[in-house]
Amino acid sequence: MRQTTYILTFALGLLSCNNQTTNKYGDNTNINSLQTVVSADKQKQDIYIKDKSQYDQTFIDGLSDYDEPIKLIDNYILVGKDTTYFPEDLSINIATTFKATKDNNKFVLTVTRTNLTNLTYNFQLTDKDNISIDTKSGKAILGSTFFLGPEGDNDIEGDYGSQEYRDNGKDSWLSIRIEIGKADDSKQRAKIQYGFSDKTKKSLDLNECPTLRSE
């Protein structure tokens, strides 16, 4: 009888230990899950967007690397305590054409701003006989780091600031740089460059591209 009582007591003790172990690890799992959810929520709260339709998702994704809180409100971005306005020199939904000639080749770039970060573009490069040398079209997106400062470009009239819009493909890229403000002659300036992963394809760099001016 004493032996039976001892066996039952031992079995109940093991069962009790197993329950305590399960509860212990179960509690840790719940805590870890809670911490993960809290961290995810905190990360989402770091970027406030009033109207997502005004900004391309690629632009928004590029902001995730910054530790400071970011707010996108109307036509400005607030990073920490610094406010920067989006470039609005180009009228929304109105096409602007930039032109230039170099070595008898004609450069024609037409862009249309569709929201605060996006440009649709069409580029044509033709020779003196109006025979097409190259054409490009698509959507270019304002760089997520534009608030750090403008790009620096120059031509015969001197240096000027510009903002860069990019169209990054799988095997190619294209960059459009639009002047902030306008030159003294009230014409806005622009430049375009592009390249390919396949180095045998013809690219265009900033040195080869003349300064294009709005009509």
Secondary structure, 3 states (H helix, E strand, C coil): CHHHHHHHHHHHHHHHHHHHHHHHHHHHHHHHHHHHHHHHHHHHHCEEECCHHHCCHHHHHCCCCCCCCEEEECCEEEECCEEEECCCCCCECCEEEEEEEECCEEEEEEEEECCCCEEEEEEEEECCCCCEEEEEEEEEEECCCHHHCCEEEEECCEEEEEEEEEEECCCEEEEEEEECCCCCCCCCEEEEEEEECCCCCCCECCCCCCCEEEC
